[in-house]
Amino acid sequence: MNLKIIKVLFITSLIGSFNFSKAQDNLNMEYKKPSKEELQKTLTPMQYKVTQEDGTEAPFKNEYWDNKQEGIYVDVTTGEPLFSSKDKYDSGTGWPSFTKPIKQDSIATKTDHKMFMARTEVRSKIGDAHLGHVFNDGPKEAGGNRFCMNSSSLKFIPVNELEQKGYGEFLDLFKKSTESIVLAGGCFWGMEELIRSQKGVTSTEVGYAGGDKNLAYYDVVKTGTTGNAESVKIEYDPTQTNLENILTFFFKIHDPTTLNRQGNDTGTQYRSAIFTSSKEQEEIAKKVRDKVQLSGVWKKDIVTEIVPLDNFAKAEDYHQDYLQKNPRGYTCHFIRDLNF
């Protein structure tokens, strides 16, 4: 083999070995406590006082007490992950408060008698930095703990910087799950068939909403006496679409100006309605409805109800995916070429 080729192969193997070792170092991040001299150079006076001298910063006048961004909080002295924004809540105390640490072994606790009473101090496990205290007056549904921390002991890493700064393992904490909305606009067969094809819609299910859940059966609902409306529950991926897009499409596939009727179908079970499950959904629904009304594409007043979702009962199996099973089945729905 040519001597030059051998040299190239040797150098390439060294580079590959170096890159592999570097990758391994990134995968196995080590958090080490800096020396006192290093901390004095890198920390602000308040950060040093809090973390190294067990100090306490002023409430409501610190960096993170009202931070609502998504991300994680790490030890300002070592970079060790401590808390997640998913577990942060407004305790009303003026300090950042959490229901639990990001990992149970990332903190250490000990009894503190400095305020003439026994309190549980919280310190970082590796850096041994003073963080704050934990109390048992937190949200009961989340375990009852309130980890009351000093902003000066923490450094915030936003979600969009986690990978870049070596905290990629925590990205899964912030993966958005699907969201849902329940809509009624006439016979649920046609509604479902058109909505299911929209970008970001992950699943659909037809059922009954807005009435007596004990009478949510087709043979009774079709009489129009139960208060239930034929509805579609829509699950969608918020990273691909949003509620405003879905509702805009909703107003294009049915006539929102006909009271208790779509096409030849009449009765309260065929009314136009948006069933919301949060204040945010309600506000978005009203915004879209008003936008459509002001556009003037519908010459009459829109009668679409916007009401809280009380219950949703899944319809009988033979109604699910009806037009997929019966391609020539009945529908009075179509997409209108409207701009609003």
N, C-alpha and C positions, 0 to 999 in steps of 0.2 A: 504494500500500500504506500502511496506517495506520502513523503514526510509532511508536506504542507497539509494534506487532508487529515493526517493523524493529529496535527496541532489544532486544526479547526475543531475537530470532534472533541478533543480534550477540553478546549476553552468553552465550547458549547455546553459540555456536561457540567463544568464548573458553574457557569451562569445559571443553568437549570437548577443545580443543587442550591445555589444561593437564593434564587427566587422561591424555591420550595420552602427553604428554611424561613425566609421572610414571611411567606404566607402562613406558615405554622405559627410564627410569633404573633401575627395579627389574630389568628384564630384563638390563641391562648393568651389573651391579654392579662398581664400581671399588674396588680395594683399594689404599689409600695408606698409606705409612708415616707415623705421627704424629710430631710433634716430640719432642725429648727431654723438654721440659717437660710435654707432654701425657702421655707415658708414665709419668713420675714421679708424676703425679696419678692415673692410672687403674690402674696395675699394683701388685701387692703387692711388698714388698721382695724376696721370693724370685723372683717373676716377672721383676722388673727385673734382678736379679743374673744369672739364667739367660739371658734373651734379649739383654740389652744388654752384659753383662760376661762372657759365655761361662762362666757358672757351672754347677755340677752339683748337683742336689738329692740327698737321701739315698735309697737304694733301700728299697723296701717301706714307705716313709713318705711317699708322695706320692699325689696324688688319683686317678690313673687306672691305676696299674700292674695292678690287679685288676678294672678295670671291664669288665663283661661285657654291658653294654647295647648295642643296635644303634644306630648313628648314625655321624656323621663327626667328625673332629677338625680344628679350624681354628687358624690362627695367632692366638694370644692378643693380638697387637699390631695385626693388620690385619683379621682375620676371613677371610683367604684359606684355602680348603679345602686340607688337607694329606694326611690319612689317613682310611681307612674302617675301621670295626670288622670288616668282612668280611676284612680282611687283618691283623687283630690276633691275636696268639697269646701264650701264656705261655712266655717264654724262660727263666724261672727266675732272671732277673737282678734283679727288683724294680723295673724301669722298664717303661713301656708299650713294647711291641715290635711292629713291623709288617714284613711281607714286601716291601711296596712302597708308594710314595706313591699318593694317589688320582689324581693326574695327574703325568706325568713332568716337566712343566715347572713344577710348583709348588714345587720345591726347587732348591737350588744346593749343590754340594759343593766342598770344597777340602781340601788336605792340612794336617793339624794336627800340630805337633811338640811340643806342650806337655807331654806325658807321657814325654819322652825317647824317643819312638818315633813312627813315621809312622802317623797315623790319618786317616780320612776324615771330616771334619766335615760336618754337614748344617745348612743354613740355609734359611730361607724365602726364596723368590725375590724377592718384592716388599718385604716388611718387613725383610729382611736380619737376621732374628732368629735367634740361636743356638738350635737345636732339640736337637741331640745328635750322635750319630755312626752311621755305617753300617759293619757288619762282614760278613764273608763266611761266617759260621757259622750262618746261618739254615736253615730247612727246605729241603732239596734239591729236594723236589717242587714248591716254590713259587719256585724261582729261586736259593735259597741265600743271600739277603740277610737281615740283621737290622738294621732301622732302630731303634736304641735311643734313644728320645726322653725328654726331661724332661717330666713332667706340667705343670710350671709354664710351659712354652712353648706349651701347647695349651689350647684351650677345646672342650669336648664339646657337640655338638648332637644330641640324641636324634632318632630317626626321626620321631616325631610332631610335632616342631617345625621340621622342615626347610623345609616350604612357608612357614610363617609367618615364618621368619627369613631368607627369600630364597635358600634352598638347594634349592629344589624340583627342580632338574635332577638331583639325586642320589637321588631317590626310587626310580628304576628299579633301583638297586643292591640294594634291599631287598625287591623284589617276590618273594613266596614262590612257588616252583614247586610242582607237584603232588607228593604223597607216595604211597607204595604199600604194599600188604600182600597176602600170598598166603594164601588160606583154602581148606580142604578140608572138605566136609561132605556127601559123597554125589555123585550124578551132577551133573557140572558144568553141564549144561544148565539145570536148574531153579535152581541157585544163582545163576548169572549173570543169569538173567531177573529175579529179584527184587531183586538187589543193584544192578543197573544203574539202577533207578528212584529210588534213594535220593538225597536232597539232597546236593550236593557231590561225588558220584561223577562223574568226567569220562570214564572209559573202563573197559572190562572186557575181559579176554582169558582164555580157558580154556586149560588146559595140564596138565602133569604135574610134580609136585614131590615131594621127599623120598626119591627112589630113584636107581636107576642111570640117569644121563642118556643113556647110550649105548643104552638100551633104552626110551626114552621115545616109544614108538609105540603107538597104540591097540590094534592087534592083539596086541601083547605085554603091554601094561599090563593089559588086560582079563583076563589069566590070573591076576593077583594075585601074580605071582612076581618082579616087578621092584623092589618096595618103593615104587614111585611111587603117588601118590594123585591122583585127578582133582581139579583145583584151579582156582581163579579168581584171577587177578591183578587187583587193584583199584587204579586210580589215583584219587586224590581231592584236592580243593582244600582245604587246611587253613584257609583263611579262611571256608569255608562249613560244614565239618563237622570231625570229629576221629576218631581211631582208636577211642576209647571208644564213640562212637555207632555206628560201623560194626560193631564186635564185639558190641555189645548186640543189634543187629539180626540178626547172624549166629546168635546163640543162640536167636533166635525162629523161624528158618526151617528148622532141622533138629533132629533129636533127638541131643543130645550125650552121651546115656547108653548108646547102643547101640554096642558094640565092632565095628568093621569091618562096619557095616551101616547102610543107610538104606532104609526101606521094604522093597521086595523085592530090593534090590541088596545083595549080600553079597560080602565080600572085602576085603583090606587097601587096595585101590584106592578104597574107599568110606568110609575111616575119617574121623573128625573131627580136624582139625588146624589149628593156626595157625602159619604159617611166618614167623618174625620176622627182620628184617635189622639190628636194633640192640638194645642193652641196654634202651633206653627202650621200644621196642615190646614186648620180652619182659615188662617190668614192668607195662605197661598191660594186656597180655593176661592175665597172672596175676591182676591186680586185678579185671578184668571176670569172668573165670572163677570166681574165689572169690565175687564178689558174687552171681553167678547161682546157685552152689551153695548159698550161705547163705540165699538167698531161699526155697528149698524148693519152687519151682514144678516142678522136676524131682524126682521121688520117688526116683530112683536116683542113684548117684554119676556125676558127669560124667567121661567118659573122653577128653575132647579133649586131644590132644597140643599142647604149646607147644615148638617146636624151631626152631633156627636154619635159615634158608633156605640150603640148599646149592646148589641149582640149580632153575631153572624152565624147562621146555621148552614152547614154544607147541604146542598141539594142532593137528591137521590142520584145514584151512580149513572143511571141512564141519561141524565141531563149533562153529565160531565163530558166535555169534548164532543158535544153532540154533532156538530157539523164536520168534525173530523171523521166520525163514524158514519155520518149520513151526509155526504157532500152535496146532495141535492135537497137537503132538508130546508124547512121554512126559515126565512130571515127577512126582516124589514130594515136591516141596517146596511149602510154603504158609506164610503168616505166621500165627503163633499169637498169640492175645491174652493175652500174659503181662506181668506187671509185676515188674521187678526193677531 
